[in-house]
Amino acid sequence: MTNFLTAEWRKLIMANYAVAPNILTPLLPKGTKLDIFEGKAYVSLVGFMFLNSRIFGVPIPFMGSFEEVNLRFYVKRWVDNEWRRGVVFVNETVPFKAVAVIANWLYKEHYTAIPTKHKWLINNTKQAINYYWKKNGIWNELNVEASATSQKMQLGSAEAFIFEHYFGYTKVDAASTIEYHIAHPSWEIYPVEKVTVRCNFGAMYGANFAHLSHVKPNSIMLAEGSDIAVKWKRNSL
């Protein structure tokens, strides 16, 4: 299957919040249902670096590496006697308008372009990973301090649930859905020791998520990431 996009996704922070399922149900793409972990539906505020991006193998001049921040939730679809586990993006934020326009056009996603920046401080024992994005003149931030020693995810763990969703689903409208495959190996994770989340969820993601600005995430995770490939074949459901 042809790769549409190849890149590296690195130093992925996930701040995970349990939310009422009825908040997410109106956003469900046709053909999917909420993927639940231990009786709860989750959204994740995600920050990471998008590095060395290529479209059909061709580097993207001047815009191949950038920060991305997104809010996503988890779904599944029954296909050929098994569940395909995937994610739905409420919104994806990048610093380049051209990247947002192309992604919205090709994948009918919900990209916006606003200023972003990051700061990594890494030594042999510790790492501080910081992502920032500016909305309405105010900088939001998602920061962690973590061990520099990685470990494998355990089968059935909360980390495996959050990170190991290998399909993307987009709600085009009430009657149609786009499905695409995202390929990458299982990621190593780092024990997180300290976290800072300052996000105006209402301004970024709408009134239904505004309450998350005032609650602590249920969990915080940091993964190393890897090379990834987004397949060109898209299924319309």
MARSEZA-516382 format. One record per residue (C-alpha): residue in three letters; residue number from 1; x negated, y negated, z negated. Coordinates in Angstrom, 1 decimal, decimal comma, always signed. Layout:
! residues N
+-----+-----+--------+--------+--------+
! res !   n !      x !      y !      z !
+-----+-----+--------+--------+--------+
! ALA ! NUM !      X !      Y !      Z !
...
+-----+-----+--------+--------+--------+
END
This chain:
! residues 237
+-----+-----+--------+--------+--------+
! res !   n !      x !      y !      z !
+-----+-----+--------+--------+--------+
! MET !   1 !   +0,0 !   +0,0 !   +0,0 !
! THR !   2 !   -1,5 !   -3,4 !   +1,0 !
! ASN !   3 !   -2,6 !   -5,7 !   -1,8 !
! PHE !   4 !   -1,0 !   -9,2 !   -1,4 !
! LEU !   5 !   -3,0 !  -10,7 !   -4,3 !
! THR !   6 !   -6,1 !   -9,6 !   -6,1 !
! ALA !   7 !   -7,7 !  -11,3 !   -9,0 !
! GLU !   8 !   -9,0 !  -10,9 !  -12,5 !
! TRP !   9 !   -6,7 !  -11,5 !  -15,5 !
! ARG !  10 !   -8,9 !  -12,2 !  -18,5 !
! LYS !  11 !   -8,5 !  -12,9 !  -22,3 !
! LEU !  12 !   -4,7 !  -12,5 !  -22,4 !
! ILE !  13 !   -3,1 !  -13,8 !  -25,6 !
! MET !  14 !   +0,5 !  -12,6 !  -26,3 !
! ALA !  15 !   +2,6 !  -14,2 !  -29,0 !
! ASN !  16 !   +5,6 !  -12,0 !  -29,3 !
! TYR !  17 !   +9,0 !  -13,0 !  -30,7 !
! ALA !  18 !  +12,0 !  -10,8 !  -31,4 !
! VAL !  19 !  +15,1 !  -12,5 !  -30,0 !
! ALA !  20 !  +18,8 !  -11,8 !  -29,8 !
! PRO !  21 !  +19,6 !   -9,7 !  -26,7 !
! ASN !  22 !  +22,4 !  -12,0 !  -25,7 !
! ILE !  23 !  +19,9 !  -14,7 !  -25,0 !
! LEU !  24 !  +18,2 !  -12,5 !  -22,4 !
! THR !  25 !  +21,2 !  -10,7 !  -20,9 !
! PRO !  26 !  +22,2 !  -13,6 !  -18,5 !
! LEU !  27 !  +18,7 !  -13,6 !  -17,2 !
! LEU !  28 !  +18,6 !   -9,9 !  -16,3 !
! PRO !  29 !  +18,0 !   -9,1 !  -12,7 !
! LYS !  30 !  +20,5 !   -6,8 !  -11,0 !
! GLY !  31 !  +19,6 !   -3,2 !  -11,5 !
! THR !  32 !  +17,6 !   -3,7 !  -14,7 !
! LYS !  33 !  +18,3 !   -3,4 !  -18,4 !
! LEU !  34 !  +16,5 !   -4,7 !  -21,4 !
! ASP !  35 !  +13,5 !   -2,7 !  -22,5 !
! ILE !  36 !  +13,7 !   -2,4 !  -26,3 !
! PHE !  37 !  +11,0 !   -1,6 !  -28,8 !
! GLU !  38 !  +11,9 !   -0,2 !  -32,2 !
! GLY !  39 !  +15,4 !   -1,7 !  -31,9 !
! LYS !  40 !  +14,4 !   -5,2 !  -30,9 !
! ALA !  41 !  +14,2 !   -7,2 !  -27,7 !
! TYR !  42 !  +11,1 !   -9,4 !  -27,3 !
! VAL !  43 !   +9,8 !  -12,4 !  -25,4 !
! SER !  44 !   +6,1 !  -13,1 !  -25,1 !
! LEU !  45 !   +4,4 !  -16,5 !  -24,8 !
! VAL !  46 !   +1,3 !  -15,6 !  -22,7 !
! GLY !  47 !   -1,9 !  -17,5 !  -22,0 !
! PHE !  48 !   -4,7 !  -16,2 !  -19,9 !
! MET !  49 !   -7,3 !  -17,0 !  -17,2 !
! PHE !  50 !   -6,5 !  -16,2 !  -13,5 !
! LEU !  51 !  -10,0 !  -15,7 !  -11,9 !
! ASN !  52 !  -11,4 !  -15,1 !   -8,4 !
! SER !  53 !   -7,9 !  -15,0 !   -6,8 !
! ARG !  54 !   -7,7 !  -13,7 !   -3,2 !
! ILE !  55 !   -4,8 !  -13,5 !   -0,8 !
! PHE !  56 !   -5,0 !  -10,4 !   +1,4 !
! GLY !  57 !   -8,7 !  -10,4 !   +0,5 !
! VAL !  58 !   -9,4 !  -14,0 !   +1,4 !
! PRO !  59 !  -10,6 !  -16,3 !   -1,4 !
! ILE !  60 !   -8,5 !  -19,3 !   -2,2 !
! PRO !  61 !  -10,6 !  -22,4 !   -1,8 !
! PHE !  62 !  -10,8 !  -24,7 !   -4,9 !
! MET !  63 !   -7,8 !  -23,0 !   -6,5 !
! GLY !  64 !   -9,0 !  -19,4 !   -7,1 !
! SER !  65 !   -9,5 !  -19,7 !  -10,9 !
! PHE !  66 !   -7,1 !  -21,4 !  -13,3 !
! GLU !  67 !   -5,2 !  -21,1 !  -16,5 !
! GLU !  68 !   -1,7 !  -19,6 !  -16,6 !
! VAL !  69 !   +0,9 !  -19,8 !  -19,4 !
! ASN !  70 !   +4,2 !  -18,0 !  -19,1 !
! LEU !  71 !   +7,2 !  -16,8 !  -21,1 !
! ARG !  72 !   +8,3 !  -13,3 !  -20,2 !
! PHE !  73 !  +10,6 !  -10,6 !  -21,4 !
! TYR !  74 !  +10,8 !   -6,8 !  -20,8 !
! VAL !  75 !  +13,1 !   -4,7 !  -18,7 !
! LYS !  76 !  +13,3 !   -1,3 !  -17,2 !
! ARG !  77 !  +14,9 !   +0,3 !  -14,1 !
! TRP !  78 !  +15,8 !   +4,0 !  -13,6 !
! VAL !  79 !  +14,2 !   +5,3 !  -10,3 !
! ASP !  80 !  +13,6 !   +8,9 !   -9,2 !
! ASN !  81 !  +14,3 !  +10,3 !  -12,6 !
! GLU !  82 !  +12,0 !   +8,0 !  -14,5 !
! TRP !  83 !  +11,9 !   +4,5 !  -16,0 !
! ARG !  84 !  +10,0 !   +1,8 !  -14,2 !
! ARG !  85 !   +9,0 !   -0,6 !  -16,9 !
! GLY !  86 !   +8,6 !   -4,2 !  -15,9 !
! VAL !  87 !   +8,7 !   -7,9 !  -16,9 !
! VAL !  88 !  +10,9 !  -10,8 !  -16,0 !
! PHE !  89 !   +9,4 !  -14,3 !  -16,1 !
! VAL !  90 !  +11,4 !  -17,1 !  -17,6 !
! ASN !  91 !   +8,8 !  -19,6 !  -16,4 !
! GLU !  92 !   +5,1 !  -19,5 !  -15,3 !
! THR !  93 !   +2,9 !  -22,6 !  -15,6 !
! VAL !  94 !   -0,2 !  -23,2 !  -13,6 !
! PRO !  95 !   -2,2 !  -26,4 !  -12,9 !
! PHE !  96 !   -2,0 !  -26,4 !   -9,1 !
! LYS !  97 !   +1,2 !  -27,4 !   -7,3 !
! ALA !  98 !   +0,2 !  -25,5 !   -4,2 !
! VAL !  99 !   -0,1 !  -22,2 !   -6,2 !
! ALA ! 100 !   +3,4 !  -22,8 !   -7,7 !
! VAL ! 101 !   +4,9 !  -23,5 !   -4,3 !
! ILE ! 102 !   +3,5 !  -20,4 !   -2,7 !
! ALA ! 103 !   +4,5 !  -18,2 !   -5,6 !
! ASN ! 104 !   +8,0 !  -19,5 !   -5,7 !
! TRP ! 105 !   +8,4 !  -19,2 !   -1,9 !
! LEU ! 106 !   +7,0 !  -15,6 !   -1,6 !
! TYR ! 107 !   +8,3 !  -14,1 !   -4,8 !
! LYS ! 108 !  +11,2 !  -16,3 !   -5,7 !
! GLU ! 109 !   +9,6 !  -16,8 !   -9,1 !
! HIS ! 110 !   +9,9 !  -19,8 !  -11,5 !
! TYR ! 111 !   +6,5 !  -21,5 !  -11,3 !
! THR ! 112 !   +5,9 !  -25,1 !  -12,4 !
! ALA ! 113 !   +2,6 !  -27,1 !  -12,1 !
! ILE ! 114 !   +1,5 !  -29,1 !  -15,1 !
! PRO ! 115 !   -2,0 !  -29,9 !  -16,6 !
! THR ! 116 !   -3,7 !  -27,0 !  -18,3 !
! LYS ! 117 !   -7,1 !  -26,4 !  -19,8 !
! HIS ! 118 !   -8,9 !  -23,7 !  -21,9 !
! LYS ! 119 !  -11,8 !  -23,2 !  -24,2 !
! TRP ! 120 !  -13,6 !  -19,9 !  -25,0 !
! LEU ! 121 !  -16,2 !  -19,6 !  -27,7 !
! ILE ! 122 !  -17,7 !  -16,1 !  -27,8 !
! ASN ! 123 !  -20,6 !  -14,5 !  -29,7 !
! ASN ! 124 !  -21,6 !  -11,0 !  -30,7 !
! THR ! 125 !  -19,1 !  -10,7 !  -33,5 !
! LYS ! 126 !  -16,3 !  -13,3 !  -33,0 !
! GLN ! 127 !  -14,4 !  -15,0 !  -30,3 !
! ALA ! 128 !  -12,1 !  -18,1 !  -30,2 !
! ILE ! 129 !   -9,8 !  -18,1 !  -27,2 !
! ASN ! 130 !   -7,8 !  -21,3 !  -26,6 !
! TYR ! 131 !   -5,2 !  -22,3 !  -24,0 !
! TYR ! 132 !   -3,6 !  -25,7 !  -23,6 !
! TRP ! 133 !   -0,8 !  -27,1 !  -21,4 !
! LYS ! 134 !   +0,7 !  -30,6 !  -21,2 !
! LYS ! 135 !   +4,4 !  -31,2 !  -21,0 !
! ASN ! 136 !   +6,0 !  -34,6 !  -21,3 !
! GLY ! 137 !   +2,7 !  -36,1 !  -22,3 !
! ILE ! 138 !   +2,1 !  -33,7 !  -25,2 !
! TRP ! 139 !   -0,4 !  -30,9 !  -25,3 !
! ASN ! 140 !   +0,9 !  -27,5 !  -26,4 !
! GLU ! 141 !   -1,6 !  -24,8 !  -27,5 !
! LEU ! 142 !   -2,0 !  -21,1 !  -28,0 !
! ASN ! 143 !   -5,2 !  -20,2 !  -29,8 !
! VAL ! 144 !   -6,6 !  -17,1 !  -31,5 !
! GLU ! 145 !   -9,7 !  -16,1 !  -33,4 !
! ALA ! 146 !  -10,5 !  -12,4 !  -33,0 !
! SER ! 147 !  -13,2 !   -9,8 !  -33,3 !
! ALA ! 148 !  -15,5 !   -9,4 !  -30,3 !
! THR ! 149 !  -15,4 !   -5,6 !  -30,6 !
! SER ! 150 !  -12,6 !   -4,2 !  -28,5 !
! GLN ! 151 !  -10,6 !   -1,0 !  -29,0 !
! LYS ! 152 !   -8,3 !   +1,2 !  -27,0 !
! MET ! 153 !   -4,5 !   +0,8 !  -27,2 !
! GLN ! 154 !   -2,7 !   +3,7 !  -28,9 !
! LEU ! 155 !   +0,0 !   +5,5 !  -27,1 !
! GLY ! 156 !   +3,4 !   +4,4 !  -28,3 !
! SER ! 157 !   +2,0 !   +1,3 !  -30,1 !
! ALA ! 158 !   +3,5 !   -2,2 !  -30,1 !
! GLU ! 159 !   +0,4 !   -3,2 !  -28,0 !
! ALA ! 160 !   +1,2 !   -0,5 !  -25,4 !
! PHE ! 161 !   +4,8 !   -1,7 !  -25,2 !
! ILE ! 162 !   +3,8 !   -5,3 !  -24,6 !
! PHE ! 163 !   +1,0 !   -4,8 !  -22,2 !
! GLU ! 164 !   +1,9 !   -1,7 !  -20,2 !
! HIS ! 165 !   +4,6 !   -2,9 !  -17,9 !
! TYR ! 166 !   +3,6 !   -2,5 !  -14,3 !
! PHE ! 167 !   +6,4 !   -4,0 !  -12,3 !
! GLY ! 168 !   +7,7 !   -7,5 !  -11,9 !
! TYR ! 169 !  +11,4 !   -8,2 !  -11,4 !
! THR ! 170 !  +12,9 !  -11,5 !  -10,1 !
! LYS ! 171 !  +16,5 !  -12,4 !  -10,3 !
! VAL ! 172 !  +17,1 !  -14,1 !   -6,9 !
! ASP ! 173 !  +20,8 !  -14,5 !   -7,6 !
! ALA ! 174 !  +23,6 !  -12,4 !   -9,2 !
! ALA ! 175 !  +23,7 !   -9,9 !   -6,4 !
! SER ! 176 !  +20,0 !   -9,5 !   -5,5 !
! THR ! 177 !  +16,7 !   -8,6 !   -7,2 !
! ILE ! 178 !  +13,1 !   -8,5 !   -6,0 !
! GLU ! 179 !  +10,8 !   -5,7 !   -7,4 !
! TYR ! 180 !   +7,0 !   -5,7 !   -7,0 !
! HIS ! 181 !   +4,2 !   -3,5 !   -8,3 !
! ILE ! 182 !   +1,3 !   -4,8 !  -10,4 !
! ALA ! 183 !   -1,7 !   -2,4 !  -10,6 !
! HIS ! 184 !   -4,4 !   -2,5 !  -13,3 !
! PRO ! 185 !   -6,0 !   -0,1 !  -15,8 !
! SER ! 186 !   -5,0 !   +0,1 !  -19,4 !
! TRP ! 187 !   -6,6 !   -2,8 !  -21,3 !
! GLU ! 188 !   -8,9 !   -2,9 !  -24,3 !
! ILE ! 189 !   -7,5 !   -5,0 !  -27,1 !
! TYR ! 190 !   -9,2 !   -7,0 !  -29,9 !
! PRO ! 191 !   -8,1 !   -7,3 !  -33,6 !
! VAL ! 192 !   -6,7 !  -10,8 !  -34,1 !
! GLU ! 193 !   -7,7 !  -12,6 !  -37,3 !
! LYS ! 194 !   -6,2 !  -16,1 !  -36,9 !
! VAL ! 195 !   -3,7 !  -17,8 !  -34,6 !
! THR ! 196 !   -2,3 !  -21,2 !  -33,8 !
! VAL ! 197 !   +0,9 !  -21,6 !  -31,7 !
! ARG ! 198 !   +2,2 !  -25,1 !  -31,0 !
! CYS ! 199 !   +4,8 !  -25,0 !  -28,3 !
! ASN ! 200 !   +7,9 !  -27,1 !  -27,6 !
! PHE ! 201 !   +9,9 !  -24,1 !  -26,4 !
! GLY ! 202 !  +13,0 !  -26,2 !  -25,7 !
! ALA ! 203 !  +11,1 !  -28,6 !  -23,4 !
! MET ! 204 !   +9,3 !  -25,7 !  -21,7 !
! TYR ! 205 !  +11,9 !  -23,0 !  -21,4 !
! GLY ! 206 !  +15,3 !  -24,4 !  -22,3 !
! ALA ! 207 !  +17,7 !  -24,8 !  -25,2 !
! ASN ! 208 !  +18,2 !  -21,0 !  -25,7 !
! PHE ! 209 !  +14,5 !  -20,7 !  -26,6 !
! ALA ! 210 !  +14,2 !  -23,9 !  -28,6 !
! HIS ! 211 !  +14,4 !  -22,2 !  -32,0 !
! LEU ! 212 !  +11,1 !  -20,4 !  -31,3 !
! SER ! 213 !   +9,3 !  -23,6 !  -32,0 !
! HIS ! 214 !  +10,1 !  -23,2 !  -35,6 !
! VAL ! 215 !   +9,5 !  -19,5 !  -36,3 !
! LYS ! 216 !   +6,3 !  -17,5 !  -36,5 !
! PRO ! 217 !   +5,7 !  -14,8 !  -33,9 !
! ASN ! 218 !   +6,4 !  -11,2 !  -34,9 !
! SER ! 219 !   +2,9 !  -10,3 !  -33,6 !
! ILE ! 220 !   -0,1 !  -11,8 !  -31,8 !
! MET ! 221 !   -2,3 !   -9,7 !  -29,5 !
! LEU ! 222 !   -5,4 !  -10,3 !  -27,4 !
! ALA ! 223 !   -6,4 !   -8,1 !  -24,5 !
! GLU ! 224 !   -9,6 !   -8,3 !  -22,4 !
! GLY ! 225 !   -7,8 !   -7,8 !  -19,1 !
! SER ! 226 !   -9,3 !   -6,5 !  -15,9 !
! ASP ! 227 !   -9,1 !   -6,7 !  -12,1 !
! ILE ! 228 !   -5,5 !   -6,6 !  -11,0 !
! ALA ! 229 !   -3,6 !   -6,2 !   -7,7 !
! VAL ! 230 !   -0,1 !   -7,3 !   -6,8 !
! LYS ! 231 !   +1,2 !   -5,1 !   -4,0 !
! TRP ! 232 !   +2,6 !   -6,7 !   -0,9 !
! LYS ! 233 !   +5,6 !   -4,3 !   -0,6 !
! ARG ! 234 !   +8,6 !   -5,8 !   -2,3 !
! ASN ! 235 !  +11,8 !   -4,0 !   -2,8 !
! SER ! 236 !  +15,1 !   -5,9 !   -2,6 !
! LEU ! 237 !  +17,7 !   -4,4 !   -4,8 !
+-----+-----+--------+--------+--------+
END
